[in-house]
Amino acid sequence: MNHQPASAPPPSAGGLMEELSAASVREPVPAALKTMKMDRVFWSHFSPNLGPGGWVTGALLTSMGLDFKTGVLAIVLGNIIGALPVALAAAIGPAMGLTQMEASRRALGQKGIRPPAFLNWIYCVGWDAVNNVPAATALMALLLLGGISAPFWLALGVLAGAQMVASIYGHHVVQLLQKYLGALLLVTFALMGVTLALEGTAPITAHHPVTWQTFLLATGVLVSFNLSWASYSSDYTRYLPASSNPTKVVSLALAGLLGSAIPFQILGLLTAGSVADPSPTAVIASLQHAMGPLGAVALGAIALSSITGNSFNDNTASYSLISAGLYVPRVAAAILTALLGYVLAVAGAGRYTSLYTDYLMVTMYWIAPWIGIVLADWYFGNRKVHAVPPGWTYGATIFAVTSVLTILLFSSSTLYTGPIARWLNGADIGYYVGFFVAAGWYVLGMRTRANS
């Protein structure tokens, strides 16, 4: 089957700039361009987590009431649960050659993918701000060491500009950044980790009772940390040859996600005792102090880490805006995303911790049912069927109904707490319910239709 329409001319095989047209997002990657190396799967799932977000999340566990042992258990369990769907989604990319949102049109239809695609665009803008606030804070501190006093908006603008340029170039430059800048950051953060571990800044042997509601809420934050990449995964595996081994793709994606998130969050937990509060300023000041003469290296690494994470966000956001039905050139979509992320970071910097926690939890309510349906369709459906429903499918209805009901009934945040969450004393199980209900409902409907 020929997936490439005449209206979407392919980019040159050796160029760094990805095709700029909206059609290049909506159509599969031509077979001639599916030449990506398998190792990029690991780096594209590993490098975006190399940043202060993991540290902030780990430090946040202490303020939520977890001790070290319970915190480590929550980190391991939460990340495994969150990373598995992302890794399974990565295997869809080589076979379909589509971005993750476009790949979901099998289950949701051409019109049905528009709501989750638009939500994903908003989501990427929010992650821009989440990643950039601590990175800009680190850049300001680094410049101050050199005697340069820079305002937050300027430091943020420098980082946002670099991220925007990378996203304008698109997939190929983003992948290069993940591999080479990611490798540099890995070495730097490993050095920081050893230094901080030797400092022994947390009472590792301390123990105190932790309620199951607190543990469940903390685990939910950690699940969302990795599950949040589910709407990105195939964006960075679709250039693999269609014959790529799915098991290897899933394994490399899983290794990348867990290999970055778990160590970083444990280091955040280790340093929580020396952090006044889990705000970017407090966390970065603690890291700078603990690193001593290597404080400048730590600050530089934190600032650079936002480029790997947010070039990812801006690029995926440009794809998602097009999938949402706004057929603009990919460059315009990338610029719009970066600008809105900049504005949100400036506006929300003073309320970072509450925004960060609520943001991670709220995004789960649409991602969990959406990825449940996508995985159910791919792993239980007929992969030989390439026809795309032109309108709104029963899968899209399942997505909409499940998302709304889980928010109304199960959500637990400072913004809103549902009746079931109140009954469970604040415990949030909506993302688990949303994932399994949507997936099960979809499979049941698929089999009912097949038997009718």
N, C-alpha and C positions, 0 to 999 in steps of 0.2 A: 504493500500500500504506500503510495507516495504522499507524504505528509506536507511537503513544502510547496506552498502556492506560488504562482508566478509573481504575485504582488509583493512578496517578501524576499528581496534579493539578499543572499547570504553575505556575511562579512568575509573579508579575505582571511584565508586560513592562518596566515602568519601574523595578523594584526593584533594589537592589544585592545583596540576599541571595539566593543561589542556593537552589533547592528543597532541603530538608534530608533528604528521605526517601532510603532506599536504592534505591527503585524509580527515582528520577530519575537515578541513576548507571547502572543496568542498561538503561535504555531510551533511544532516540534523542531528541535535542532536538526538540521540536515545531517545525514549520515557522514558526509565528508568532513564535517567539523567536530564529530564526536571522537576527539583524540585525547581527552583529558587523562592524565596518569592517575592510577589508583591511589597513590599516597596522598593525593590532594583531599580525598574523602576524610582522612584523619585530621589533616590540618584545618580544613574548613569547619570541622565540628569541635576542634580543640582550641584554636586561637581566639575565637570571640569571647570565650570565658576567661581569658587571661586579662584580668582587670580588677579594679577595686570592688566591683559588685559582689564577687565571691567573699571577699573579706568582710564587707558590710553585712552580708547575709549571715556569715558565721558569727560575727560580733552581736548581731541582732538576737541570736538564739539565747544568749545570756540574759539580755534585757527582757526576753519573753518568759524567763524563769527556768530554763534548762541548765543542768550542771554539765560538766565536761563529758562524762560517759554517756549520758542520755543524749547530749548534743551530737556526739559522734554517731550514735545509733540512728538518730533522726537524719543526719547528713547522708549516711550510706543508704538507708532505706528510701529516703525521699528522692535522691538522685537516680537510683536504679529505676524506681517507678516512673519518674519523669523522663528518663533518657530512652527507655525501651521503645515507646511509640515513635520518638523522633528517629531512632535508628531504623526501625521498620519502614518508616516513610521514605528514608533515603534510598531504599531499593527500588522505589517507583520511578525515580529520575532516569536511570539509564534506559529502562524499557520504553518509557513513554516519550522521553526527550522534552518534557514540559516542566515549567515552573510548578511549584507545589500547589499554588492556587489553580492554575490551569489544569493540572492533573486531576483535581477534585471535581471537574465538570463531568467526569464519567458518572459520578454519583449524584451531583447536585444540578446538572444541566447548565447551559450557557447563561441563563438568567439567574439560576440558583446560586452561582458562585459569586454574584455581585455583593450580597451582604457580607459574607465572611471576608471577601477580598478588601472591601472598604474598611471593615473593622481591623483587618491586618495592617492596612496603611496607617490608620490612626494609632494602632499598637506600635508600629515601627517608629512613628514620631515620638511617642512616649518613651520608648527605649533610648532614643537619641538623647533625650534629656536626662534619663536615669544614668546613662554612661558618662555623659559630658560634665555633669556637675562635679563629681569627685576629680575627674581628669583635669578640668580647668582649675580647680582648687590646687591640685598638685603642681600644675604649670606655674601658677602665681607664686607658690612657695619656692619653686626652683629658680625663677627669675629673681626673686627677692634675695636668694643666696648670692647672686651676682650683682646685687645692688640696684636692681631694676624693679620698680614698683609698678605693676600692671593691674588695671581694674579687671574685675571678673568678666565683664562683657567683652573685653579685648582678648583675654586669654581664651575664652570660649570661642570667639570668632576665628582665631587662628586654627584651633582644632577642628571646628565645624567646616572651615574652608577646605582643609586637607581631606576631610572625609567626603565632602561633596565632590571634589575633583575625582577621587577614586571611584565613587559611585557613578559618575558621569561616564567614565571609561567602561564601567560595567564588570561583568563576571570575571574576565581574564585578569584584570588588574587586582580585583578583590581577592582572587585566589592566590595571586603572587604575594600579596600582603599577608595573607593568612599563613603562608608557608615560611617566608623569609623573615618578616618582621615577627611572626609568631615564634620562630625558633630563637630569635634574639631575646624576646621577652621571656621565653621559657628558661633560658640560662640565667637571666637576671632575676626572675622571680624565684628560681630554685635557690640562688645565693641568698636572697632575702629570707626565704623559708628556713634555711639552715640557721641563719643568724638569729631569727626570731625564736626558733625552737630551742636554741642554746640559751636564750635569755630566760626561758622558763617563766613567762609572764602570767601564766594561768595556774590556779590551784588544781592540778589534774586529779588529785586524789579526793578532792572535796565532793561531797554527795549530799543531796537534799531531795525530799520527795517531789515528784513531778506528776501532776494530774494527767489523766489520759486526754482530757480536752486540750490542755496546753501542748502536749506532745503531738496530738493530731493537727492542731493549728500550725505548729512549727514545721511538721512534716509537709503540710500543704504548701507552705512558702517554699520549701526546698524542692518539692515536686514541680512547682510552677517555674522554678529557676531554669530547669532543663526542658520541661515540656513546652516552654515558650518558644523554643526553636522549631517546634513541629511544623509551623507554617512556613518555614524557610528551607527545610531540608533538601528537597529535590531541586531547588534553585541551584544548588552547588554540587549536584551529582548528574544533572541532565546532559552534561558534555562527555560523560563516560560512554564508551561503546555499548551498544544495546546488548552485546553478548557478555557483559561484565557479570561476574559471579555474584548473585544477590547476597549469599551468606557472607562473603568477604566485605561487601559494601556495608552490610548491617554491623558486622564485627568492628570494622574500622571506625564507623560513626559512633558506635557505643563506646569504644576505647577512647576516642577523642573527647566526648562529652564527660565521661566519668573521670578521665585522667586529668582534666583541668578543674572541674567543679569541686570534686571531693577534697583534694589537697588544699585548695584555696580557702574553702569554707572551714576546714579544720584549723588552718592557720589563723583565720579570723576568730575562731573560738579560743585559740591559744592566747591571742593578744587582747581578748575582750576585757581582761582584768585591768589592763593599763589604759583603756579607752573610757573617757568620761561619759560619752554617749555614742550610739552608733551613727553619728552624723559624718558626712565626708570630711569636714574640717578636723574633727576629733580623731577619726581613724587615721587620716594621713599624718597628722601631727604625731600620733603614737608611733606609726611606722618610721617616720623620719627620725624621731628620737632613738628608737630601738636600733636603727641601722648605724647610728653614730657617724663615723667619717664617710660611710657609704650612703648617707641620707640623700645626697643629690642623685645618685644612681636610682634609688627607689622612686624618687619624685619623677625623674625622667621616664622610667618604665611605666608608671601609672598614667602619665600624660599620653605616652605613645600607645598604650593599650586601648585607648578610646578609638584610635584610628582603625584597628583591626575589627573592633566590635561594631562601630557605627558606619564604616564603609559597607559592612554586611547589611545593617539596618536600612541605610539609604538606598542601596541597590535593590534589595527585596521590596522596599516600599514603592520604588518606581515601577516594578513589575506589578505589584498589587493594585496600584491606582489604575493601571491600564486594564487589569482583569476586572476591576470594579465597574468598567464601562466608560471610563474617561479616556478616549483614544487619543492621547497627546503623545508627542515624542518622548522617549524615555528620559532625555536630558531634562526636559521641563519638569517631569515628575520627580526626578532626583533633586533638582534645585528647590522645588516647592517643599519637599520633605525636609531637607536640611534647614531651610529657613524657619519652618514651623517648629522643628525640634530646637532650634536656637532660641526662639521666643519662649517656648515652654520651659526651657532650662533656666532662663533668666527669671521668669515669673515664679517658678516653683522651687528655686534653690533654697529658700529660707525654710521650707517645710518638707525637706527631702525625705526624712525617715518615714513619716506618715504617708506621704505620697507613694514612696517606694513600696511599702508593705501593702497598701490598698491596691496599688497598680498591679502588683504581681498576682494578688488573689483574684481581682475582678477579671483579669484577662483569661483566667482559667475557665470561666463560665462559658465562653464561646469556643475556645480552642479545644477543650476536652470533648464535647459532643461532635465538633467538626472533624477532629482527627479520628475519633471512634468510627464515624461513618466512612471516612476515606479508607482507613485500614480494613474495615469490614468489607467494603466493596472490592478492594484490591486482593485481599487474601482469601475471601470466600466467594467472590464473583467470577465471572468468565472473563479472563484477561484477553481472550482472542477477539472480543467484541470491541471495535474501535469507534463505533457510531456514538456521537455525542448528542444527548437529548437537547433540542434547541431551546426549551423553555425552562419551567420550574418543575422539578421532579418531586416524588414522594420523599426522597432523601433530603431535599432542601426543606420540606415541611417538617421532617423529623428534627433537623438542625434547629430551625426557628423555635419550634415548640419546646424542645428540650432545653435550649439555652434560656429561654424566658422563665420556664418553670424552676430550673435550678437556681436562678438568681432570686426569684420571688420566695422560694421555700427554704433554700439551704445557705445562702450567702451570709458571711459573717465578717463585717468590716466596720470601720468608723463611719462609713457612708450609709450603710443599711445592714440590718440583721434580720434574716428571715425567721418565720415562726419555728421551723424545725431546728434551726441553729440555736435559737433561744432555748428550746426544749432540751437541747444537748449542751446547755451551758456554754455556748459560744463555739463549740466544735464545728468545723466546716468540712462536710463530706460531699458537698455539691459537685466538685470536679470528678470524684470517683463515680457518683451516681450518673452524672451527665455523660461520661465516657461509656460506661457499660450499658446504660439504658439506650442511648442513641445507637451504639453498635449492635446491640441485641435486637432492637426494634427494626433496624435496617435489614439485618440478616433474615429475620422472621418475614418481613415484607417481601424480600427478594425471593425467598423460597415459596411463599404463598403465590406470588405472581408466576413463578416457574411451573407450579402445579395446577394453575387455573387454566 
